[in-house]
Amino acid sequence: MGGDEALQLLDQLMWTAVMVAAPILLSALVVGVVISVLQVATQLQEMTLSYIPKLAITALVLIAIGPWMLRRITEFAIHVIQLIPAQS
């Protein structure tokens, strides 16, 4: 495997990781910002008010798009495994 092929594989790995992690991170970010704005508006500074909704939305996103995420990771792993015989 040459340097170009290794860099291309690393690029695919990074994009796969970003695509899989982005929905969870973005949903938690949006919920966190909304809860923070509500806390500032109501002057209610309870720490659990930010953690529980983030945890709930993360669980819902994992349930909703978990199969897609798993399929994406599996396709990448299969692609990498199929490259092994070509390197021998």
N, CA, C and O of each residue as an XYZ file, in Angstrom:
352
protein
N       0.855     -1.171      0.000
C       0.000      0.000      0.000
C       0.899      1.231      0.000
O       1.783      1.389      0.842
N       0.645      2.077     -0.954
C       1.426      3.299     -1.055
C       0.883      4.389     -0.155
O      -0.160      4.244      0.482
N       1.609      5.463     -0.125
C       1.198      6.586      0.706
C      -0.116      7.201      0.267
O      -0.925      7.607      1.102
N      -0.335      7.275     -1.052
C      -1.579      7.841     -1.564
C      -2.782      6.991     -1.177
O      -3.828      7.517     -0.797
N      -2.627      5.684     -1.277
C      -3.722      4.787     -0.909
C      -4.020      4.858      0.584
O      -5.179      4.821      0.995
N      -2.979      4.958      1.384
C      -3.158      5.059      2.838
C      -3.861      6.361      3.198
O      -4.738      6.376      4.061
N      -3.482      7.444      2.547
C      -4.139      8.724      2.816
C      -5.594      8.710      2.371
O      -6.454      9.288      3.036
N      -5.872      8.054      1.250
C      -7.256      7.952      0.786
C      -8.088      7.126      1.775
O      -9.232      7.473      2.070
N      -7.516      6.048      2.276
C      -8.206      5.219      3.263
C      -8.438      5.996      4.561
O      -9.499      5.881      5.176
N      -7.454      6.779      4.972
C      -7.602      7.611      6.162
C      -8.676      8.670      5.950
O      -9.438      8.973      6.868
N      -8.744      9.235      4.750
C      -9.774     10.213      4.426
C     -11.166      9.584      4.509
O     -12.092     10.184      5.056
N     -11.307      8.375      3.965
C     -12.587      7.665      4.054
C     -12.955      7.365      5.507
O     -14.118      7.466      5.895
N     -11.962      7.000      6.295
C     -12.194      6.719      7.708
C     -12.702      7.956      8.439
O     -13.661      7.882      9.208
N     -12.059      9.083      8.198
C     -12.464     10.319      8.871
C     -13.871     10.746      8.465
O     -14.670     11.151      9.310
N     -14.174     10.654      7.161
C     -15.515     11.041      6.719
C     -16.574     10.105      7.266
O     -17.670     10.547      7.611
N     -16.270      8.825      7.353
C     -17.218      7.879      7.935
C     -17.460      8.212      9.407
O     -18.599      8.192      9.873
N     -16.393      8.514     10.132
C     -16.532      8.872     11.548
C     -17.351     10.142     11.722
O     -18.185     10.223     12.624
N     -17.123     11.128     10.873
C     -17.884     12.382     10.955
C     -19.350     12.135     10.632
O     -20.231     12.642     11.327
N     -19.618     11.368      9.594
C     -21.005     11.100      9.204
C     -21.758     10.310     10.275
O     -22.957     10.513     10.468
N     -21.068      9.422     10.962
C     -21.723      8.619     11.995
C     -21.928      9.431     13.276
O     -22.965      9.305     13.926
N     -20.960     10.250     13.638
C     -21.045     10.992     14.905
C     -21.857     12.282     14.799
O     -22.404     12.749     15.798
N     -21.941     12.854     13.617
C     -22.571     14.170     13.458
C     -24.029     14.233     13.929
O     -24.374     15.178     14.639
N     -24.897     13.289     13.577
C     -26.292     13.416     14.033
C     -26.435     13.462     15.551
O     -27.238     14.231     16.080
N     -25.667     12.650     16.241
C     -25.761     12.634     17.708
C     -25.223     13.935     18.284
O     -25.852     14.545     19.149
N     -24.067     14.355     17.807
C     -23.465     15.579     18.333
C     -24.310     16.808     18.028
O     -24.481     17.675     18.885
N     -24.839     16.887     16.814
C     -25.655     18.050     16.452
C     -26.963     18.095     17.232
O     -27.394     19.169     17.651
N     -27.597     16.950     17.431
C     -28.840     16.949     18.196
C     -28.584     17.340     19.651
O     -29.365     18.095     20.230
N     -27.515     16.843     20.242
C     -27.181     17.224     21.615
C     -26.819     18.706     21.701
O     -27.151     19.377     22.678
N     -26.139     19.207     20.678
C     -25.788     20.631     20.647
C     -27.030     21.510     20.579
O     -27.146     22.485     21.322
N     -27.953     21.168     19.694
C     -29.173     21.963     19.542
C     -29.993     21.948     20.822
O     -30.472     22.990     21.270
N     -30.154     20.772     21.408
C     -30.907     20.675     22.660
C     -30.208     21.448     23.768
O     -30.869     22.123     24.558
N     -28.900     21.364     23.839
C     -28.153     22.098     24.860
C     -28.303     23.598     24.720
O     -28.461     24.304     25.716
N     -28.255     24.091     23.491
C     -28.418     25.539     23.270
C     -29.831     25.974     23.625
O     -30.012     27.010     24.264
N     -30.834     25.204     23.225
C     -32.227     25.565     23.543
C     -32.442     25.581     25.049
O     -33.047     26.512     25.580
N     -31.952     24.562     25.738
C     -32.106     24.504     27.202
C     -31.353     25.659     27.854
O     -31.856     26.251     28.808
N     -30.175     25.989     27.369
C     -29.409     27.107     27.933
C     -30.139     28.431     27.757
O     -30.158     29.259     28.667
N     -30.734     28.628     26.596
C     -31.507     29.857     26.364
C     -32.701     29.913     27.305
O     -33.000     30.966     27.867
N     -33.381     28.792     27.479
C     -34.511     28.756     28.407
C     -34.063     28.996     29.845
O     -34.762     29.663     30.608
N     -32.905     28.460     30.221
C     -32.401     28.689     31.577
C     -32.051     30.155     31.794
O     -32.296     30.706     32.867
N     -31.483     30.774     30.784
C     -31.142     32.190     30.913
C     -32.413     33.030     30.990
O     -32.486     33.984     31.764
N     -33.413     32.671     30.185
C     -34.657     33.447     30.165
C     -35.427     33.316     31.471
O     -36.040     34.280     31.930
N     -35.398     32.130     32.072
C     -36.151     31.921     33.308
C     -35.291     32.084     34.557
O     -35.811     32.041     35.671
N     -34.000     32.268     34.390
C     -33.045     32.393     35.486
C     -33.082     31.182     36.415
O     -32.902     31.298     37.627
N     -33.321     30.022     35.815
C     -33.336     28.766     36.551
C     -32.045     28.031     36.226
O     -31.894     27.507     35.123
N     -31.117     27.985     37.165
C     -29.786     27.429     36.914
C     -29.633     26.057     37.563
O     -28.799     25.867     38.448
N     -30.437     25.117     37.119
C     -30.353     23.751     37.621
C     -29.532     22.917     36.639
O     -29.842     22.886     35.448
N     -28.504     22.249     37.118
C     -27.596     21.508     36.241
C     -28.271     20.317     35.562
O     -27.960     20.007     34.413
N     -29.185     19.651     36.254
C     -29.823     18.471     35.666
C     -30.747     18.831     34.514
O     -31.080     17.968     33.702
N     -31.162     20.074     34.430
C     -32.026     20.476     33.330
C     -31.313     20.419     31.987
O     -31.972     20.318     30.952
N     -30.021     20.480     31.976
C     -29.308     20.396     30.709
C     -28.904     18.961     30.375
O     -28.796     18.620     29.197
N     -28.679     18.120     31.371
C     -28.207     16.764     31.104
C     -29.324     15.809     30.701
O     -29.148     15.007     29.783
N     -30.447     15.882     31.360
C     -31.532     14.925     31.101
C     -32.083     15.069     29.673
O     -32.245     14.056     28.993
N     -32.376     16.280     29.196
C     -32.858     16.377     27.809
C     -31.813     15.945     26.777
O     -32.162     15.338     25.765
N     -30.536     16.251     27.023
C     -29.491     15.809     26.101
C     -29.409     14.287     26.073
O     -29.266     13.690     25.006
N     -29.496     13.671     27.224
C     -29.461     12.217     27.303
C     -30.657     11.608     26.583
O     -30.515     10.614     25.871
N     -31.832     12.198     26.765
C     -33.042     11.675     26.122
C     -32.965     11.812     24.608
O     -33.283     10.865     23.888
N     -32.551     12.969     24.117
C     -32.491     13.160     22.667
C     -31.411     12.286     22.048
O     -31.579     11.796     20.932
N     -30.309     12.083     22.754
C     -29.267     11.192     22.245
C     -29.788      9.763     22.129
O     -29.510      9.077     21.145
N     -30.534      9.319     23.121
C     -31.116      7.975     23.060
C     -32.106      7.857     21.911
O     -32.120      6.846     21.210
N     -32.937      8.881     21.708
C     -33.902      8.855     20.609
C     -33.217      8.850     19.247
O     -33.645      8.145     18.334
N     -32.155      9.637     19.113
C     -31.423      9.659     17.841
C     -30.754      8.318     17.591
O     -30.751      7.832     16.460
N     -30.191      7.718     18.620
C     -29.567      6.401     18.460
C     -30.587      5.343     18.061
O     -30.298      4.476     17.236
N     -31.768      5.414     18.638
C     -32.820      4.463     18.281
C     -33.290      4.701     16.856
O     -33.526      3.753     16.108
N     -33.426      5.973     16.481
C     -33.957      6.305     15.160
C     -32.977      5.988     14.031
O     -33.364      5.384     13.031
N     -31.716      6.387     14.178
C     -30.784      6.217     13.063
C     -29.633      5.267     13.384
O     -28.649      5.204     12.648
N     -29.761      4.538     14.473
C     -28.744      3.553     14.834
C     -28.487      2.515     13.749
O     -27.329      2.214     13.457
N     -29.542      1.955     13.139
C     -29.291      0.975     12.069
C     -28.514      1.560     10.885
O     -27.658      0.885     10.312
N     -28.806      2.798     10.522
C     -28.060      3.443      9.442
C     -26.594      3.622      9.830
O     -25.697      3.390      9.020
N     -26.361      4.032     11.068
C     -24.995      4.232     11.542
C     -24.227      2.904     11.523
O     -23.081      2.850     11.078
N     -24.856      1.860     12.000
C     -24.224      0.548     12.019
C     -23.941      0.050     10.606
O     -22.887     -0.535     10.353
N     -24.880      0.280      9.681
C     -24.678     -0.126      8.299
C     -23.509      0.623      7.670
O     -22.717      0.046      6.925
N     -23.409      1.904      7.975
C     -22.323      2.723      7.413
C     -20.954      2.229      7.917
O     -20.006      2.115      7.141
N     -20.868      1.942      9.202
C     -19.614      1.446      9.777
C     -19.281      0.056      9.215
O     -18.125     -0.237      8.909
N     -20.300     -0.787      9.084
C     -20.096     -2.133      8.551
C     -19.622     -2.087      7.108
O     -18.727     -2.841      6.727
N     -20.215     -1.204      6.293
C     -19.784     -1.079      4.896
C     -18.325     -0.640      4.804
O     -17.578     -1.132      3.958
N     -17.923      0.276      5.665
C     -16.529      0.705      5.659
C     -15.601     -0.430      6.074
O     -14.547     -0.629      5.471
N     -15.994     -1.169      7.104
C     -15.164     -2.283      7.568
C     -15.042     -3.355      6.488
O     -13.961     -3.908      6.284
N     -16.133     -3.648      5.803
C     -16.085     -4.632      4.720
C     -15.165     -4.149      3.606
O     -14.394     -4.930      3.049
N     -15.247     -2.874      3.285
C     -14.377     -2.299      2.248
C     -12.904     -2.447      2.632
O     -12.081     -2.825      1.797
N     -12.572     -2.155      3.874
C     -11.188     -2.257      4.332
C     -10.727     -3.712      4.323
O      -9.597     -4.002      3.931
N     -11.592     -4.621      4.751
C     -11.223     -6.036      4.771
C     -11.026     -6.566      3.358
O     -10.152     -7.400      3.120
N     -11.839     -6.083      2.417
C     -11.681     -6.526      1.032
C     -10.396     -5.994      0.402
O      -9.940     -6.542     -0.602
N      -9.816     -4.967      0.949
C      -8.558     -4.448      0.428
C      -7.354     -5.292      0.860
O      -6.282     -5.169      0.267
N      -7.505     -6.127      1.857
C      -6.377     -6.904      2.386
C      -5.767     -7.843      1.335
O      -4.543     -7.856      1.201
N      -6.548     -8.623      0.587
C      -5.914     -9.512     -0.397
C      -5.183     -8.762     -1.509
O      -4.224     -9.286     -2.075
N      -5.616     -7.561     -1.826
C      -4.976     -6.787     -2.884
C      -3.590     -6.320     -2.452
O      -2.766     -5.984     -3.302
N      -3.317     -6.291     -1.153
C      -2.025     -5.793     -0.656
C      -0.989     -6.903     -0.540
O       0.192     -6.613     -0.352
N      -1.392     -8.152     -0.647
C      -0.458     -9.280     -0.501
C       0.382     -9.484     -1.723
O       1.214    -10.391     -1.755
